[in-house]
Amino acid sequence: MTDSPHFALRLALRLADPDTADALAERLRPELLAALSDRFGLPAKMIEELLDGDAAHMRAALTIDPEEWLLGAAELGDPVVGRALWDANYRDDSGHQQRAMAKVPDLLATLLYAADLSDPRWYEDDGLCHGVHDVTEGPLLVTVLTSGFLGVTLGSIALFGAHLPPGAVVDACLNFQEIWGTEAIPHFLDLLEEVPDLDIGHPWLPELLRQALDAPDAAAFLKAHRPAGWTDPEHLRALLELRHGDRVPAKPGGLEWDLILREHERLPFESPTDEWGFQETGMLRLVQWEGCPADLVREAFRNAPYETAWHAAELPLEVLAAPGVSDIERNRTLERGINEGWLSPHRVLSEVTPAAKVLGALPYDHEPARKAVADLVAPLGTDPVNWLTCYTRMGRARGSAAELIADVTRPGSRLKRRTSWPRPRAAEIPVREAMHSRAAFLRMVRCASQEAQIAVVPHFDPLAAQQFLLECDPSPAVRDTVAAAHGLPAQLAVAAGNPDATMREYLLDLDEPEVDVQLFRHDNLSRPERERVLAGRLRGGGIRPVPAELLRLLDDLVVSQNREGLAAGVGSGDLGVARRVVGRLRLHAPATRLRLLIAVWERGGPDAVREILAMDRLPVTLRRRTEKLLDAPDGLDRMRARLAEEAEPDRLAKILTRSGAQAGKRLRLLRDEGIQPPWPALVAAHRATPLPADLVEALVELPDCPREVLLAGLGNAHGHWTNWLNWIRPALSQGTLALEDLLTHVAPAQLALDFLLRCVEERNPGEDRPTEEDWQRLRDRAAALTREHLGTDVDAPAVCLQLLPTFTGTLSELAATAGAMTRAHV
């Protein structure tokens, strides 16, 4: 969680009335200056001088946009302030520090425009110009190149001119001539002669400047001979951000691609490799502009295929035919191109190779892609031999998918015709996703007509049948064809995978014992379905004995890892299931034990209950009472009455709230046994006597936890940041908790303040909650607490801030305590 040492101070100054706030600002001047220094990134003493030492001005500065305030400081044109601005790292509204010169638009330009450049302090060793001369790359270089700095010093054009296009470097020379006069140009030419290795990026420039010196009007000559283009500052900034920025700039209107191409020819948009081996900047930013010429995209793909495939606005289809294109690059390009509409799936299937990899890479959730594949495979018809021959050839085919289909269906083709699945494989448990040619073929079949699918699926090998059912969402008719052809093994193989909801419902509707066991084994059943299967109840009606294989599965369950799965058999009534539940679990709730015994009695009679009692695994008192009832005519009814008593919410609440440790564990055990928290009874118990802290800690993380229990949880947060993520933030978003609850219920106070800061930092204008009304209620509540407890005494908020770090109560209690302490000393 982000922490701000100045958040409490800003909050105190904001909540106090203006006169009290001004007095408090004077009282806490050092702390306030530290907060402003952190906000603006300038030395505290300099900020104090810029604000004339006025406490009211300093307080007001806390609410000013830092970028706006820094621009105001730049307008002073002061060399000392200018150097401080160069080094400044201000804090934005999200709490992150930013380099002011790189992030605040026109900050350096504003400073230079206001500066008296004849002041020698600009050029001293610790002055601004020396700092600027050290810049070599990145967004700060963009700032320098667009600020008008080129021409301010003799070496600025020599150092930075190579980064500018020809027209812009002439503009820099004009700026130099305007600042220092025509007589300064020879000094610049002398510098170039003294340092012959200095590359200014424009070999024609010195001769142009010499000709300008011989002309009657040097400035007019330079303007007349200025190379065309780059007169728009937005065009120039976009070019420089492409080369040196930290983002992809928007392409400004009117910027012609011819200018970009000429500039690339002069100084290529390089794509250097970063420390991780990935290509970045330059060309990769350029190809993200819509309409980027194909030659540039092809060049970028040759130099950085992975990154270009991922980021380019569009890629010509022919780049996929380049040698050495990896599967990742091909797949990403096809996925993006087809989904975004700049690649035709029909053309891809006709031109891109090899067929298997192209078919495996298509986005099959995209309807035009599925339609293109359906059109492609239509010539295969309903002849299984065509399909099997296609699959056999697919892995070796080097041509396109269209060529593959044409070869298979060509009359008189010399290809060997296949009548059975090549190299058949058994189904896999655990199942793996289809890969390579197998995946491509199954997706082709998925796109074919239902008639073609019905004709082909009987010829699948067991693995293909399993993967097709799991991955290809077949229609009921096709699914039934697979089942008829491949039988129960295919259904068992699918049950062992991860079937989606539709397939799971189909499998459950079969009421097939082995399928149900397989679903249970692989944890593919909801709690109600587990209970149904363990009871032997059929979806189609009726009851059957629980399969022996399922009983063996219960014997093998690791109770410490799957207690809930075994406890789902409590209400089964099947004697075999009940024996395993009682034999392997210690049932926690009396109601659970009674439910088990009643279910066994209802299904197997008193003798079945006697077998359970004979296991000697239930409490003695329960066994004795039950034995007495077994021969009574109304014994079962009396047991049901006792169950109703034990299942009363108040009884269940007492189990959870009884003294002793591990209340959270008791809650988990009851939930494993199918008993949900009796919320009304728990709330009533909490009103009478606060619930144990460890129980509250467990309850608050349940999605239906009521507000009163959540409020109790706020007081037990104790600085655990997982509380924020697991239940406090969700409860605020759902409206179960209100923002003002953080003021009145979270302790200690510093933690409450941290939570409020987190709310501010995570605030999203598009979120449903907290709403603007919620925030206003928080402001009103905080202001009311301030007025009630702190009043207009400047000492009260000061005491409040001093107590905050170690105060153990809530924020509202902190305000009351600070107010009382202040009044006691009056």
Salt bridges, closest charged atoms under 4 A:
ASP22 OD1 - ARG59 NE 2.66
GLU26 OE1 - ARG29 NH2 2.81
ASP38 OD2 - ARG91 NE 2.74
GLU48 OE2 - ARG29 NH1 2.74
ASP87 OD2 - ARG83 NE 3.29
ASP119 OD2 - ARG121 NH2 2.84
ASP125 OD1 - HIS130 NE2 3.79
ASP171 OD1 - ARG226 NE 2.83
GLU193 OE2 - ARG210 NH2 3.55
GLU207 OE1 - ARG210 NH1 3.74
ASP232 OD2 - HIS235 NE2 3.69
GLU241 OE2 - ARG237 NH1 3.85
GLU241 OE1 - ARG247 NH2 3.03
ASP246 OD2 - LYS103 NZ 3.37
GLU263 OE2 - ARG243 NH2 3.39
GLU263 OE2 - ARG266 NH2 2.53
ASP295 OD1 - ARG298 NH2 2.54
GLU299 OE1 - HIS264 NE2 3.15
GLU318 OE2 - ARG298 NH1 2.81
ASP327 OD1 - ARG330 NH1 2.94
ASP327 OD1 - LYS357 NZ 3.19
GLU335 OE1 - ARG332 NH1 3.86
GLU340 OE2 - ARG336 NE 3.36
GLU351 OE2 - ARG347 NE 2.84
ASP375 OD2 - HIS346 NE2 3.04
ASP375 OD2 - LYS371 NZ 2.89
ASP407 OD1 - ARG410 NH1 2.95
GLU428 OE2 - ARG425 NH2 2.64
GLU428 OE2 - ARG432 NH2 2.86
GLU433 OE2 - ARG443 NH2 3.72
ASP461 OD1 - ARG438 NH1 3.01
GLU505 OE1 - ARG539 NH1 2.90
ASP509 OD1 - ARG539 NH1 2.70
ASP511 OD1 - ARG532 NH1 3.73
ASP516 OD2 - ARG544 NH2 2.75
GLU529 OE1 - ARG532 NE 2.75
GLU529 OE2 - ARG539 NH2 2.86
GLU531 OE2 - ARG527 NE 2.97
GLU549 OE2 - ARG521 NH2 3.14
ASP555 OD1 - ARG580 NE 2.88
GLU564 OE2 - ARG527 NH1 3.63
GLU564 OE2 - ARG530 NH2 3.50
ASP574 OD1 - ARG603 NH2 3.94
GLU602 OE2 - ARG640 NH2 2.92
ASP607 OD1 - ARG610 NH1 2.88
GLU611 OE1 - ARG579 NH1 3.68
ASP616 OD1 - ARG623 NH1 2.86
ASP631 OD1 - ARG610 NH2 2.67
ASP634 OD1 - ARG638 NH1 3.65
ASP637 OD1 - ARG640 NH1 3.14
GLU646 OE2 - ARG651 NH1 3.10
ASP672 OD2 - ARG563 NH1 3.61
ASP672 OD2 - ARG668 NH1 3.61
GLU673 OE2 - ARG563 NH2 2.96
GLU708 OE2 - ARG687 NH2 2.24
GLU740 OE2 - ARG777 NE 3.90
ASP741 OD2 - ARG707 NH1 2.60
GLU762 OE1 - ARG729 NE 3.27
GLU762 OE2 - ARG758 NE 2.32
GLU767 OE1 - ARG729 NH2 3.07
GLU772 OE1 - ARG763 NH2 2.40
GLU772 OE2 - ARG779 NH2 2.50
ASP774 OD2 - ARG769 NH1 3.81
ASP774 OD1 - ARG777 NH2 2.22
GLU788 OE2 - HIS789 NE2 3.76
ASP795 OD1 - ARG27 NH1 2.28
